[in-house]
């Protein structure tokens, strides 16, 4: 399926948000996700199915001072 991931059109297998995170190497990472502009809690990722044309934003927290 084709989705926009962090502003870049990608062809990913999915089908869930968690599967997609696993596919891009962030399956175990502490990240925030938004699907089509709405915050998606970590507990919902495994049950949320992606479809062609969806927009997924994945943001990792930054440390610094």
N, CA, C, O and CB atoms as a CASP TS submission, in Angstrom:
PFRMAT TS
TARGET T0000
AUTHOR 0000-0000-0000
METHOD Language model
MODEL 1
PARENT N/A
ATOM      1  N   UNK     1       0.834  -1.166   0.000  1.00  0.00           N
ATOM      2  CA  UNK     1       0.000   0.000   0.000  1.00  0.00           C
ATOM      3  C   UNK     1       0.880   1.231   0.000  1.00  0.00           C
ATOM      4  O   UNK     1       2.009   1.197   0.490  1.00  0.00           O
ATOM      5  CB  UNK     1      -0.950  -0.003   1.197  1.00  0.00           C
ATOM      6  N   UNK     2       0.368   2.312  -0.546  1.00  0.00           N
ATOM      7  CA  UNK     2       1.111   3.570  -0.586  1.00  0.00           C
ATOM      8  C   UNK     2       0.538   4.514   0.462  1.00  0.00           C
ATOM      9  O   UNK     2      -0.650   4.838   0.449  1.00  0.00           O
ATOM     10  CB  UNK     2       1.053   4.214  -2.005  1.00  0.00           C
ATOM     11  N   UNK     3       1.413   4.949   1.374  1.00  0.00           N
ATOM     12  CA  UNK     3       1.029   5.935   2.376  1.00  0.00           C
ATOM     13  C   UNK     3       2.090   7.035   2.386  1.00  0.00           C
ATOM     14  O   UNK     3       3.192   6.859   1.867  1.00  0.00           O
ATOM     15  CB  UNK     3       0.874   5.278   3.795  1.00  0.00           C
ATOM     16  N   UNK     4       1.742   8.150   2.977  1.00  0.00           N
ATOM     17  CA  UNK     4       2.712   9.214   3.187  1.00  0.00           C
ATOM     18  C   UNK     4       3.236   9.069   4.606  1.00  0.00           C
ATOM     19  O   UNK     4       2.480   9.177   5.572  1.00  0.00           O
ATOM     20  CB  UNK     4       2.081  10.635   2.945  1.00  0.00           C
ATOM     21  N   UNK     5       4.528   8.823   4.723  1.00  0.00           N
ATOM     22  CA  UNK     5       5.179   8.627   6.015  1.00  0.00           C
ATOM     23  C   UNK     5       6.137   9.793   6.242  1.00  0.00           C
ATOM     24  O   UNK     5       7.131   9.946   5.532  1.00  0.00           O
ATOM     25  CB  UNK     5       5.934   7.249   6.074  1.00  0.00           C
ATOM     26  N   UNK     6       5.824  10.603   7.233  1.00  0.00           N
ATOM     27  CA  UNK     6       6.643  11.782   7.536  1.00  0.00           C
ATOM     28  C   UNK     6       6.909  12.630   6.293  1.00  0.00           C
ATOM     29  O   UNK     6       8.030  13.079   6.057  1.00  0.00           O
ATOM     30  CB  UNK     6       7.969  11.352   8.157  1.00  0.00           C
ATOM     31  N   UNK     7       5.857  12.838   5.509  1.00  0.00           N
ATOM     32  CA  UNK     7       5.939  13.706   4.342  1.00  0.00           C
ATOM     33  C   UNK     7       6.493  13.062   3.081  1.00  0.00           C
ATOM     34  O   UNK     7       6.619  13.730   2.055  1.00  0.00           O
ATOM     35  CB  UNK     7       6.761  14.864   4.672  1.00  0.00           C
ATOM     36  N   UNK     8       6.827  11.779   3.140  1.00  0.00           N
ATOM     37  CA  UNK     8       7.408  11.080   1.992  1.00  0.00           C
ATOM     38  C   UNK     8       6.503   9.932   1.571  1.00  0.00           C
ATOM     39  O   UNK     8       6.115   9.111   2.402  1.00  0.00           O
ATOM     40  CB  UNK     8       8.824  10.556   2.325  1.00  0.00           C
ATOM     41  N   UNK     9       6.165   9.867   0.293  1.00  0.00           N
ATOM     42  CA  UNK     9       5.340   8.779  -0.221  1.00  0.00           C
ATOM     43  C   UNK     9       6.141   7.490  -0.151  1.00  0.00           C
ATOM     44  O   UNK     9       7.250   7.413  -0.680  1.00  0.00           O
ATOM     45  CB  UNK     9       4.867   9.065  -1.679  1.00  0.00           C
ATOM     46  N   UNK    10       5.576   6.469   0.507  1.00  0.00           N
ATOM     47  CA  UNK    10       6.259   5.185   0.684  1.00  0.00           C
ATOM     48  C   UNK    10       5.321   4.053   0.308  1.00  0.00           C
ATOM     49  O   UNK    10       4.104   4.164   0.459  1.00  0.00           O
ATOM     50  CB  UNK    10       6.757   5.015   2.140  1.00  0.00           C
ATOM     51  N   UNK    11       5.888   2.979  -0.177  1.00  0.00           N
ATOM     52  CA  UNK    11       5.142   1.763  -0.486  1.00  0.00           C
ATOM     53  C   UNK    11       5.502   0.744   0.592  1.00  0.00           C
ATOM     54  O   UNK    11       6.605   0.197   0.584  1.00  0.00           O
ATOM     55  CB  UNK    11       5.471   1.219  -1.942  1.00  0.00           C
ATOM     56  N   UNK    12       4.577   0.485   1.520  1.00  0.00           N
ATOM     57  CA  UNK    12       4.827  -0.382   2.668  1.00  0.00           C
ATOM     58  C   UNK    12       3.788  -1.492   2.713  1.00  0.00           C
ATOM     59  O   UNK    12       2.719  -1.376   2.113  1.00  0.00           O
ATOM     60  CB  UNK    12       4.810   0.428   3.981  1.00  0.00           C
ATOM     61  N   UNK    13       4.104  -2.570   3.427  1.00  0.00           N
ATOM     62  CA  UNK    13       3.193  -3.708   3.444  1.00  0.00           C
ATOM     63  C   UNK    13       2.121  -3.606   4.516  1.00  0.00           C
ATOM     64  O   UNK    13       1.017  -4.111   4.314  1.00  0.00           O
ATOM     65  CB  UNK    13       3.967  -4.967   3.640  1.00  0.00           C
ATOM     66  N   UNK    14       2.409  -2.960   5.669  1.00  0.00           N
ATOM     67  CA  UNK    14       1.409  -2.858   6.733  1.00  0.00           C
ATOM     68  C   UNK    14       1.013  -4.237   7.224  1.00  0.00           C
ATOM     69  O   UNK    14       1.902  -5.082   7.332  1.00  0.00           O
ATOM     70  CB  UNK    14       0.170  -2.095   6.244  1.00  0.00           C
ATOM     71  N   UNK    15      -0.219  -4.538   7.525  1.00  0.00           N
ATOM     72  CA  UNK    15      -1.390  -3.687   7.315  1.00  0.00           C
ATOM     73  C   UNK    15      -1.688  -2.735   8.475  1.00  0.00           C
ATOM     74  O   UNK    15      -2.466  -1.796   8.313  1.00  0.00           O
ATOM     75  CB  UNK    15      -2.586  -4.547   7.071  1.00  0.00           C
ATOM     76  N   UNK    16      -1.077  -2.965   9.645  1.00  0.00           N
ATOM     77  CA  UNK    16      -1.390  -2.099  10.781  1.00  0.00           C
ATOM     78  C   UNK    16      -0.278  -1.064  10.969  1.00  0.00           C
ATOM     79  O   UNK    16       0.803  -1.173  10.389  1.00  0.00           O
ATOM     80  CB  UNK    16      -1.578  -2.936  12.075  1.00  0.00           C
ATOM     81  N   UNK    17      -0.577  -0.062  11.794  1.00  0.00           N
ATOM     82  CA  UNK    17       0.432   0.941  12.121  1.00  0.00           C
ATOM     83  C   UNK    17       1.628   0.273  12.786  1.00  0.00           C
ATOM     84  O   UNK    17       2.770   0.604  12.470  1.00  0.00           O
ATOM     85  CB  UNK    17      -0.157   2.036  13.038  1.00  0.00           C
ATOM     86  N   UNK    18       1.386  -0.664  13.705  1.00  0.00           N
ATOM     87  CA  UNK    18       2.495  -1.348  14.378  1.00  0.00           C
ATOM     88  C   UNK    18       3.324  -2.144  13.391  1.00  0.00           C
ATOM     89  O   UNK    18       4.551  -2.147  13.489  1.00  0.00           O
ATOM     90  CB  UNK    18       1.971  -2.269  15.478  1.00  0.00           C
ATOM     91  N   UNK    19       2.689  -2.824  12.438  1.00  0.00           N
ATOM     92  CA  UNK    19       3.430  -3.557  11.408  1.00  0.00           C
ATOM     93  C   UNK    19       4.322  -2.607  10.612  1.00  0.00           C
ATOM     94  O   UNK    19       5.460  -2.942  10.283  1.00  0.00           O
ATOM     95  CB  UNK    19       2.458  -4.296  10.461  1.00  0.00           C
ATOM     96  N   UNK    20       3.803  -1.434  10.309  1.00  0.00           N
ATOM     97  CA  UNK    20       4.565  -0.438   9.561  1.00  0.00           C
ATOM     98  C   UNK    20       5.757   0.050  10.371  1.00  0.00           C
ATOM     99  O   UNK    20       6.855   0.190   9.833  1.00  0.00           O
ATOM    100  CB  UNK    20       3.672   0.742   9.173  1.00  0.00           C
ATOM    101  N   UNK    21       5.553   0.309  11.656  1.00  0.00           N
ATOM    102  CA  UNK    21       6.677   0.715  12.504  1.00  0.00           C
ATOM    103  C   UNK    21       7.746  -0.378  12.544  1.00  0.00           C
ATOM    104  O   UNK    21       8.941  -0.085  12.484  1.00  0.00           O
ATOM    105  CB  UNK    21       6.187   1.034  13.933  1.00  0.00           C
ATOM    106  N   UNK    22       7.318  -1.623  12.644  1.00  0.00           N
ATOM    107  CA  UNK    22       8.269  -2.739  12.609  1.00  0.00           C
ATOM    108  C   UNK    22       9.040  -2.747  11.289  1.00  0.00           C
ATOM    109  O   UNK    22      10.255  -2.945  11.273  1.00  0.00           O
ATOM    110  CB  UNK    22       7.534  -4.085  12.807  1.00  0.00           C
ATOM    111  N   UNK    23       8.331  -2.533  10.196  1.00  0.00           N
ATOM    112  CA  UNK    23       8.925  -2.573   8.862  1.00  0.00           C
ATOM    113  C   UNK    23       9.986  -1.486   8.674  1.00  0.00           C
ATOM    114  O   UNK    23      10.974  -1.705   7.973  1.00  0.00           O
ATOM    115  CB  UNK    23       7.839  -2.424   7.804  1.00  0.00           C
ATOM    116  N   UNK    24       9.794  -0.329   9.288  1.00  0.00           N
ATOM    117  CA  UNK    24      10.765   0.760   9.121  1.00  0.00           C
ATOM    118  C   UNK    24      11.804   0.794  10.241  1.00  0.00           C
ATOM    119  O   UNK    24      12.611   1.720  10.322  1.00  0.00           O
ATOM    120  CB  UNK    24      10.040   2.095   9.061  1.00  0.00           C
ATOM    121  N   UNK    25      11.776  -0.232  11.109  1.00  0.00           N
ATOM    122  CA  UNK    25      12.796  -0.353  12.138  1.00  0.00           C
ATOM    123  C   UNK    25      12.518   0.398  13.424  1.00  0.00           C
ATOM    124  O   UNK    25      13.425   0.596  14.231  1.00  0.00           O
ATOM    125  CB  UNK    25      14.067   0.103  11.601  1.00  0.00           C
ATOM    126  N   UNK    26      11.267   0.824  13.631  1.00  0.00           N
ATOM    127  CA  UNK    26      10.906   1.568  14.840  1.00  0.00           C
ATOM    128  C   UNK    26       9.887   0.842  15.702  1.00  0.00           C
ATOM    129  O   UNK    26       9.207   1.460  16.521  1.00  0.00           O
ATOM    130  CB  UNK    26      10.366   2.921  14.465  1.00  0.00           C
ATOM    131  N   UNK    27       9.780  -0.465  15.519  1.00  0.00           N
ATOM    132  CA  UNK    27       8.766  -1.236  16.226  1.00  0.00           C
ATOM    133  C   UNK    27       8.868  -1.180  17.734  1.00  0.00           C
ATOM    134  O   UNK    27       7.846  -1.170  18.420  1.00  0.00           O
ATOM    135  CB  UNK    27       8.834  -2.637  15.800  1.00  0.00           C
ATOM    136  N   UNK    28      10.075  -1.143  18.265  1.00  0.00           N
ATOM    137  CA  UNK    28      10.262  -1.129  19.720  1.00  0.00           C
ATOM    138  C   UNK    28      10.634   0.258  20.240  1.00  0.00           C
ATOM    139  O   UNK    28      10.823   0.437  21.443  1.00  0.00           O
ATOM    140  CB  UNK    28      11.338  -2.129  20.118  1.00  0.00           C
ATOM    141  N   UNK    29      10.738   1.235  19.348  1.00  0.00           N
ATOM    142  CA  UNK    29      11.159   2.577  19.749  1.00  0.00           C
ATOM    143  C   UNK    29      10.031   3.335  20.449  1.00  0.00           C
ATOM    144  O   UNK    29       8.850   3.092  20.199  1.00  0.00           O
ATOM    145  CB  UNK    29      11.638   3.366  18.530  1.00  0.00           C
ATOM    146  N   UNK    30      10.414   4.242  21.318  1.00  0.00           N
ATOM    147  CA  UNK    30       9.456   5.137  21.976  1.00  0.00           C
ATOM    148  C   UNK    30       9.213   6.302  21.029  1.00  0.00           C
ATOM    149  O   UNK    30      10.036   7.213  20.928  1.00  0.00           O
ATOM    150  CB  UNK    30       9.984   5.638  23.387  1.00  0.00           C
ATOM    151  N   UNK    31       8.087   6.268  20.340  1.00  0.00           N
ATOM    152  CA  UNK    31       7.750   7.311  19.374  1.00  0.00           C
ATOM    153  C   UNK    31       6.307   7.747  19.576  1.00  0.00           C
ATOM    154  O   UNK    31       5.509   7.041  20.192  1.00  0.00           O
ATOM    155  CB  UNK    31       7.970   6.815  17.926  1.00  0.00           C
ATOM    156  N   UNK    32       5.991   8.908  19.053  1.00  0.00           N
ATOM    157  CA  UNK    32       4.611   9.389  19.001  1.00  0.00           C
ATOM    158  C   UNK    32       4.129   9.211  17.569  1.00  0.00           C
ATOM    159  O   UNK    32       4.899   9.372  16.621  1.00  0.00           O
ATOM    160  CB  UNK    32       4.494  10.895  19.469  1.00  0.00           C
ATOM    161  N   UNK    33       2.855   8.879  17.418  1.00  0.00           N
ATOM    162  CA  UNK    33       2.311   8.673  16.079  1.00  0.00           C
ATOM    163  C   UNK    33       1.032   9.480  15.890  1.00  0.00           C
ATOM    164  O   UNK    33       0.256   9.689  16.822  1.00  0.00           O
ATOM    165  CB  UNK    33       2.041   7.182  15.830  1.00  0.00           C
ATOM    166  N   UNK    34       0.844   9.923  14.657  1.00  0.00           N
ATOM    167  CA  UNK    34      -0.393  10.594  14.264  1.00  0.00           C
ATOM    168  C   UNK    34      -0.823  10.009  12.927  1.00  0.00           C
ATOM    169  O   UNK    34      -0.021   9.887  12.001  1.00  0.00           O
ATOM    170  CB  UNK    34      -0.206  12.157  14.173  1.00  0.00           C
ATOM    171  N   UNK    35      -2.080   9.653  12.840  1.00  0.00           N
ATOM    172  CA  UNK    35      -2.630   9.081  11.616  1.00  0.00           C
ATOM    173  C   UNK    35      -3.651  10.051  11.054  1.00  0.00           C
ATOM    174  O   UNK    35      -4.643  10.374  11.706  1.00  0.00           O
ATOM    175  CB  UNK    35      -3.271   7.684  11.875  1.00  0.00           C
ATOM    176  N   UNK    36      -3.398  10.513   9.835  1.00  0.00           N
ATOM    177  CA  UNK    36      -4.276  11.471   9.166  1.00  0.00           C
ATOM    178  C   UNK    36      -4.557  12.692  10.044  1.00  0.00           C
ATOM    179  O   UNK    36      -5.676  13.203  10.089  1.00  0.00           O
ATOM    180  CB  UNK    36      -5.589  10.797   8.777  1.00  0.00           C
ATOM    181  N   UNK    37      -3.508  13.144  10.740  1.00  0.00           N
ATOM    182  CA  UNK    37      -3.598  14.363  11.527  1.00  0.00           C
ATOM    183  C   UNK    37      -4.097  14.206  12.946  1.00  0.00           C
ATOM    184  O   UNK    37      -4.154  15.187  13.687  1.00  0.00           O
ATOM    185  CB  UNK    37      -4.459  15.295  10.843  1.00  0.00           C
ATOM    186  N   UNK    38      -4.460  13.002  13.345  1.00  0.00           N
ATOM    187  CA  UNK    38      -4.985  12.760  14.700  1.00  0.00           C
ATOM    188  C   UNK    38      -4.004  11.899  15.481  1.00  0.00           C
ATOM    189  O   UNK    38      -3.507  10.894  14.972  1.00  0.00           O
ATOM    190  CB  UNK    38      -6.384  12.074  14.645  1.00  0.00           C
ATOM    191  N   UNK    39      -3.724  12.301  16.733  1.00  0.00           N
ATOM    192  CA  UNK    39      -2.833  11.533  17.604  1.00  0.00           C
ATOM    193  C   UNK    39      -3.321  10.102  17.707  1.00  0.00           C
ATOM    194  O   UNK    39      -4.518   9.857  17.859  1.00  0.00           O
ATOM    195  CB  UNK    39      -2.742  12.172  19.004  1.00  0.00           C
ATOM    196  N   UNK    40      -2.390   9.153  17.623  1.00  0.00           N
ATOM    197  CA  UNK    40      -2.722   7.734  17.738  1.00  0.00           C
ATOM    198  C   UNK    40      -1.945   7.156  18.918  1.00  0.00           C
ATOM    199  O   UNK    40      -0.722   7.037  18.843  1.00  0.00           O
ATOM    200  CB  UNK    40      -2.394   6.961  16.412  1.00  0.00           C
ATOM    201  N   UNK    41      -2.635   6.791  20.015  1.00  0.00           N
ATOM    202  CA  UNK    41      -1.939   6.243  21.178  1.00  0.00           C
ATOM    203  C   UNK    41      -1.227   4.931  20.856  1.00  0.00           C
ATOM    204  O   UNK    41      -1.654   4.173  19.985  1.00  0.00           O
ATOM    205  CB  UNK    41      -2.920   6.029  22.319  1.00  0.00           C
ATOM    206  N   UNK    42      -0.143   4.682  21.571  1.00  0.00           N
ATOM    207  CA  UNK    42       0.653   3.470  21.345  1.00  0.00           C
ATOM    208  C   UNK    42      -0.193   2.207  21.471  1.00  0.00           C
ATOM    209  O   UNK    42       0.010   1.253  20.719  1.00  0.00           O
ATOM    210  CB  UNK    42       1.818   3.411  22.334  1.00  0.00           C
ATOM    211  N   UNK    43      -1.126   2.188  22.396  1.00  0.00           N
ATOM    212  CA  UNK    43      -1.959   1.014  22.601  1.00  0.00           C
ATOM    213  C   UNK    43      -2.915   0.709  21.463  1.00  0.00           C
ATOM    214  O   UNK    43      -3.481  -0.382  21.404  1.00  0.00           O
ATOM    215  CB  UNK    43      -2.729   1.177  23.839  1.00  0.00           C
ATOM    216  N   UNK    44      -3.101   1.664  20.558  1.00  0.00           N
ATOM    217  CA  UNK    44      -4.020   1.472  19.424  1.00  0.00           C
ATOM    218  C   UNK    44      -3.314   1.069  18.133  1.00  0.00           C
ATOM    219  O   UNK    44      -3.970   0.718  17.152  1.00  0.00           O
ATOM    220  CB  UNK    44      -4.803   2.739  19.183  1.00  0.00           C
ATOM    221  N   UNK    45      -2.011   1.116  18.127  1.00  0.00           N
ATOM    222  CA  UNK    45      -1.268   0.892  16.873  1.00  0.00           C
ATOM    223  C   UNK    45      -1.458  -0.505  16.292  1.00  0.00           C
ATOM    224  O   UNK    45      -1.570  -0.656  15.075  1.00  0.00           O
ATOM    225  CB  UNK    45       0.201   1.131  17.105  1.00  0.00           C
ATOM    226  N   UNK    46      -1.496  -1.520  17.137  1.00  0.00           N
ATOM    227  CA  UNK    46      -1.612  -2.901  16.641  1.00  0.00           C
ATOM    228  C   UNK    46      -2.996  -3.185  16.062  1.00  0.00           C
ATOM    229  O   UNK    46      -3.155  -4.113  15.269  1.00  0.00           O
ATOM    230  CB  UNK    46      -1.314  -3.892  17.767  1.00  0.00           C
ATOM    231  N   UNK    47      -3.992  -2.397  16.448  1.00  0.00           N
ATOM    232  CA  UNK    47      -5.362  -2.623  15.976  1.00  0.00           C
ATOM    233  C   UNK    47      -5.817  -1.613  14.936  1.00  0.00           C
ATOM    234  O   UNK    47      -6.959  -1.664  14.480  1.00  0.00           O
ATOM    235  CB  UNK    47      -6.308  -2.593  17.136  1.00  0.00           C
ATOM    236  N   UNK    48      -4.934  -0.694  14.556  1.00  0.00           N
ATOM    237  CA  UNK    48      -5.302   0.342  13.591  1.00  0.00           C
ATOM    238  C   UNK    48      -4.746  -0.025  12.221  1.00  0.00           C
ATOM    239  O   UNK    48      -3.533  -0.099  12.028  1.00  0.00           O
ATOM    240  CB  UNK    48      -4.778   1.735  14.039  1.00  0.00           C
ATOM    241  N   UNK    49      -5.646  -0.250  11.282  1.00  0.00           N
ATOM    242  CA  UNK    49      -5.273  -0.661   9.929  1.00  0.00           C
ATOM    243  C   UNK    49      -5.064   0.565   9.047  1.00  0.00           C
ATOM    244  O   UNK    49      -5.839   1.520   9.085  1.00  0.00           O
ATOM    245  CB  UNK    49      -6.352  -1.583   9.322  1.00  0.00           C
ATOM    246  N   UNK    50      -4.015   0.514   8.266  1.00  0.00           N
ATOM    247  CA  UNK    50      -3.734   1.567   7.292  1.00  0.00           C
ATOM    248  C   UNK    50      -4.379   1.231   5.956  1.00  0.00           C
ATOM    249  O   UNK    50      -4.576   0.061   5.626  1.00  0.00           O
ATOM    250  CB  UNK    50      -2.215   1.762   7.121  1.00  0.00           C
ATOM    251  N   UNK    51      -4.704   2.261   5.196  1.00  0.00           N
ATOM    252  CA  UNK    51      -5.227   2.078   3.848  1.00  0.00           C
ATOM    253  C   UNK    51      -4.451   2.990   2.901  1.00  0.00           C
ATOM    254  O   UNK    51      -3.816   3.953   3.330  1.00  0.00           O
ATOM    255  CB  UNK    51      -6.761   2.379   3.789  1.00  0.00           C
ATOM    256  N   UNK    52      -4.511   2.674   1.616  1.00  0.00           N
ATOM    257  CA  UNK    52      -3.853   3.507   0.612  1.00  0.00           C
ATOM    258  C   UNK    52      -4.243   4.965   0.802  1.00  0.00           C
ATOM    259  O   UNK    52      -5.413   5.296   0.994  1.00  0.00           O
ATOM    260  CB  UNK    52      -4.215   3.036  -0.808  1.00  0.00           C
ATOM    261  N   UNK    53      -3.237   5.825   0.744  1.00  0.00           N
ATOM    262  CA  UNK    53      -3.480   7.256   0.825  1.00  0.00           C
ATOM    263  C   UNK    53      -3.408   7.833   2.229  1.00  0.00           C
ATOM    264  O   UNK    53      -3.452   9.052   2.393  1.00  0.00           O
ATOM    265  CB  UNK    53      -4.800   7.555   0.252  1.00  0.00           C
ATOM    266  N   UNK    54      -3.298   6.975   3.259  1.00  0.00           N
ATOM    267  CA  UNK    54      -3.199   7.484   4.625  1.00  0.00           C
ATOM    268  C   UNK    54      -1.903   8.271   4.802  1.00  0.00           C
ATOM    269  O   UNK    54      -0.939   8.101   4.056  1.00  0.00           O
ATOM    270  CB  UNK    54      -3.269   6.328   5.644  1.00  0.00           C
ATOM    271  N   UNK    55      -1.914   9.140   5.818  1.00  0.00           N
ATOM    272  CA  UNK    55      -0.741   9.907   6.190  1.00  0.00           C
ATOM    273  C   UNK    55      -0.373   9.539   7.610  1.00  0.00           C
ATOM    274  O   UNK    55      -1.178   9.692   8.529  1.00  0.00           O
ATOM    275  CB  UNK    55      -0.989  11.431   6.049  1.00  0.00           C
ATOM    276  N   UNK    56       0.845   9.054   7.791  1.00  0.00           N
ATOM    277  CA  UNK    56       1.334   8.655   9.111  1.00  0.00           C
ATOM    278  C   UNK    56       2.559   9.503   9.456  1.00  0.00           C
ATOM    279  O   UNK    56       3.523   9.574   8.693  1.00  0.00           O
ATOM    280  CB  UNK    56       1.681   7.126   9.147  1.00  0.00           C
ATOM    281  N   UNK    57       2.494  10.139  10.618  1.00  0.00           N
ATOM    282  CA  UNK    57       3.617  10.890  11.136  1.00  0.00           C
ATOM    283  C   UNK    57       4.177  10.134  12.339  1.00  0.00           C
ATOM    284  O   UNK    57       3.431   9.713  13.223  1.00  0.00           O
ATOM    285  CB  UNK    57       3.197  12.343  11.520  1.00  0.00           C
ATOM    286  N   UNK    58       5.485   9.969  12.359  1.00  0.00           N
ATOM    287  CA  UNK    58       6.174   9.279  13.451  1.00  0.00           C
ATOM    288  C   UNK    58       7.251  10.225  13.962  1.00  0.00           C
ATOM    289  O   UNK    58       8.122  10.663  13.210  1.00  0.00           O
ATOM    290  CB  UNK    58       6.789   7.895  12.983  1.00  0.00           C
ATOM    291  N   UNK    59       7.176  10.534  15.266  1.00  0.00           N
ATOM    292  CA  UNK    59       8.104  11.496  15.854  1.00  0.00           C
ATOM    293  C   UNK    59       8.765  10.863  17.066  1.00  0.00           C
ATOM    294  O   UNK    59       8.089  10.345  17.956  1.00  0.00           O
ATOM    295  CB  UNK    59       7.378  12.814  16.246  1.00  0.00           C
ATOM    296  N   UNK    60      10.094  10.908  17.094  1.00  0.00           N
ATOM    297  CA  UNK    60      10.852  10.405  18.238  1.00  0.00           C
ATOM    298  C   UNK    60      11.186  11.567  19.168  1.00  0.00           C
ATOM    299  O   UNK    60      11.500  12.662  18.700  1.00  0.00           O
ATOM    300  CB  UNK    60      12.150   9.679  17.773  1.00  0.00           C
ATOM    301  N   UNK    61      11.121  11.340  20.485  1.00  0.00           N
ATOM    302  CA  UNK    61      11.471  12.411  21.419  1.00  0.00           C
ATOM    303  C   UNK    61      12.957  12.760  21.298  1.00  0.00           C
ATOM    304  O   UNK    61      13.787  11.908  20.979  1.00  0.00           O
ATOM    305  CB  UNK    61      11.132  11.996  22.871  1.00  0.00           C
ATOM    306  N   UNK    62      13.269  14.020  21.557  1.00  0.00           N
ATOM    307  CA  UNK    62      14.656  14.470  21.494  1.00  0.00           C
ATOM    308  C   UNK    62      15.122  14.831  22.888  1.00  0.00           C
ATOM    309  O   UNK    62      14.358  15.358  23.698  1.00  0.00           O
ATOM    310  CB  UNK    62      14.812  15.674  20.536  1.00  0.00           C
ATOM    311  N   UNK    63      16.380  14.542  23.159  1.00  0.00           N
ATOM    312  CA  UNK    63      16.978  14.918  24.429  1.00  0.00           C
ATOM    313  C   UNK    63      17.962  16.048  24.180  1.00  0.00           C
ATOM    314  O   UNK    63      18.519  16.185  23.091  1.00  0.00           O
ATOM    315  CB  UNK    63      17.676  13.706  25.106  1.00  0.00           C
ATOM    316  N   UNK    64      18.153  16.819  25.171  1.00  0.00           N
ATOM    317  CA  UNK    64      19.116  17.906  25.041  1.00  0.00           C
ATOM    318  C   UNK    64      18.961  18.894  26.160  1.00  0.00           C
ATOM    319  O   UNK    64      18.132  18.717  27.052  1.00  0.00           O
ATOM    320  CB  UNK    64      18.963  18.605  23.711  1.00  0.00           C
ATOM    321  N   UNK    65      19.741  19.913  26.114  1.00  0.00           N
ATOM    322  CA  UNK    65      19.658  20.867  27.202  1.00  0.00           C
ATOM    323  C   UNK    65      19.848  22.276  26.755  1.00  0.00           C
ATOM    324  O   UNK    65      19.803  23.194  27.573  1.00  0.00           O
ATOM    325  CB  UNK    65      20.650  20.549  28.234  1.00  0.00           C
TER
END
